[in-house]
Amino acid sequence: MLTFLFLSVFGLLAFLAAGAFFWLVTLPFRLFFGLIFGALGLAFGLAFGLFRVVFGLLAGIVGLLLAPVALLVLGVVLGGALLVGVIALLAPLLPLALLGLLAWGIYKFAARRPSPTF
């Protein structure tokens, strides 16, 4: 049991030493590529960050100008959709409405008194 404990500790130390060795071997490459791509990232970040600020401000101004128009159009569209929905719900009742109109017309025609002629 004590042997297993010592071997486990030495294995862990060997694993940590191998990780440290790998980290030390790759350090120059990481420094080189980190500096190159870090400088490029900084340059592109500053350049495109300026574009992002300018176009963000322009988009915000256009959005503020067009938002009332868009809300007005949205209101008209929702009102039209509500009207179309009500008509679609009442459309199956159209034959009954026409039948009622026919009955009303017959009633009005039959209840009419003949006008006296001279």
C-alpha positions as CSV (number, residue, x, y, z in Angstrom):
1,M,0.0,0.0,0.0
2,L,2.9,2.3,0.9
3,T,4.5,1.5,-2.5
4,F,1.3,2.4,-4.3
5,L,1.2,5.8,-2.5
6,F,4.9,6.6,-3.4
7,L,4.3,5.6,-7.0
8,S,1.2,7.7,-7.2
9,V,3.0,10.7,-5.8
10,F,6.0,10.2,-8.1
11,G,3.6,9.7,-11.1
12,L,1.8,13.0,-10.2
13,L,5.1,14.8,-10.0
14,A,6.3,13.3,-13.3
15,F,3.0,14.5,-14.9
16,L,3.4,18.0,-13.5
17,A,7.1,18.1,-14.6
18,A,6.1,17.0,-18.1
19,G,3.4,19.7,-18.2
20,A,5.9,22.3,-17.0
21,F,8.5,21.1,-19.6
22,F,5.9,21.3,-22.4
23,W,4.9,24.8,-21.2
24,L,8.6,25.9,-21.2
25,V,9.3,24.5,-24.7
26,T,6.3,26.2,-26.2
27,L,6.9,29.5,-24.5
28,P,8.9,31.2,-27.3
29,F,6.2,30.3,-29.9
30,R,3.4,31.5,-27.7
31,L,5.3,34.8,-27.0
32,F,6.0,35.3,-30.7
33,F,2.5,34.5,-32.0
34,G,0.9,36.3,-29.1
35,L,2.8,39.5,-29.9
36,I,2.2,39.3,-33.6
37,F,-1.5,38.6,-33.4
38,G,-1.9,40.8,-30.4
39,A,-0.6,43.8,-32.3
40,L,-2.7,42.9,-35.3
41,G,-5.8,42.4,-33.1
42,L,-5.1,45.8,-31.5
43,A,-4.8,47.6,-34.8
44,F,-7.9,46.0,-36.3
45,G,-9.8,46.4,-33.1
46,L,-9.1,50.2,-33.1
47,A,-9.9,50.6,-36.8
48,F,-13.1,48.6,-36.8
49,G,-14.1,49.8,-33.4
50,L,-14.2,53.3,-34.9
51,F,-16.4,52.1,-37.7
52,R,-18.6,50.3,-35.2
53,V,-19.1,53.5,-33.2
54,V,-19.8,55.6,-36.3
55,F,-22.3,53.2,-37.9
56,G,-23.8,52.5,-34.5
57,L,-24.6,56.1,-34.0
58,L,-26.0,56.4,-37.5
59,A,-28.2,53.4,-37.0
60,G,-29.4,54.7,-33.8
61,I,-30.4,58.1,-35.3
62,V,-32.1,56.3,-38.3
63,G,-33.9,54.1,-35.8
64,L,-35.1,57.1,-33.8
65,L,-36.4,58.7,-36.9
66,L,-38.1,55.7,-38.4
67,A,-39.6,54.2,-35.2
68,P,-42.7,56.4,-35.2
69,V,-43.4,55.5,-38.8
70,A,-42.9,51.8,-38.2
71,L,-45.2,51.9,-35.2
72,L,-47.9,53.7,-37.2
73,V,-47.6,51.1,-40.0
74,L,-47.8,48.4,-37.3
75,G,-50.9,49.9,-35.9
76,V,-52.6,50.0,-39.3
77,V,-51.5,46.5,-40.1
78,L,-52.8,45.2,-36.7
79,G,-56.1,47.0,-37.2
80,G,-56.5,45.5,-40.7
81,A,-55.7,42.1,-39.3
82,L,-58.3,42.4,-36.7
83,L,-60.9,43.5,-39.2
84,V,-60.0,40.6,-41.5
85,G,-60.2,38.2,-38.5
86,V,-63.7,39.4,-37.6
87,I,-64.9,39.1,-41.2
88,A,-63.5,35.6,-41.4
89,L,-65.4,34.6,-38.3
90,L,-68.6,36.2,-39.6
91,A,-68.3,34.9,-43.1
92,P,-70.0,31.5,-42.4
93,L,-73.1,33.4,-41.2
94,L,-73.5,35.2,-44.5
95,P,-76.2,32.7,-45.9
96,L,-78.2,33.2,-42.7
97,A,-78.0,37.0,-43.1
98,L,-79.1,36.8,-46.7
99,L,-82.0,34.5,-45.7
100,G,-83.0,37.0,-43.0
101,L,-82.8,39.9,-45.6
102,L,-85.0,37.9,-47.9
103,A,-87.6,37.3,-45.1
104,W,-87.5,41.0,-44.2
105,G,-88.1,41.9,-47.8
106,I,-91.0,39.6,-48.1
107,Y,-92.5,40.9,-44.9
108,K,-92.2,44.5,-46.0
109,F,-93.6,43.8,-49.5
110,A,-96.6,41.8,-48.0
111,A,-97.4,44.3,-45.3
112,R,-97.5,47.2,-47.8
113,R,-101.0,48.6,-48.4
114,P,-101.9,49.3,-51.9
115,S,-101.9,53.0,-52.6
116,P,-105.4,54.4,-53.6
117,T,-105.8,55.3,-57.1
118,F,-107.9,58.2,-58.2
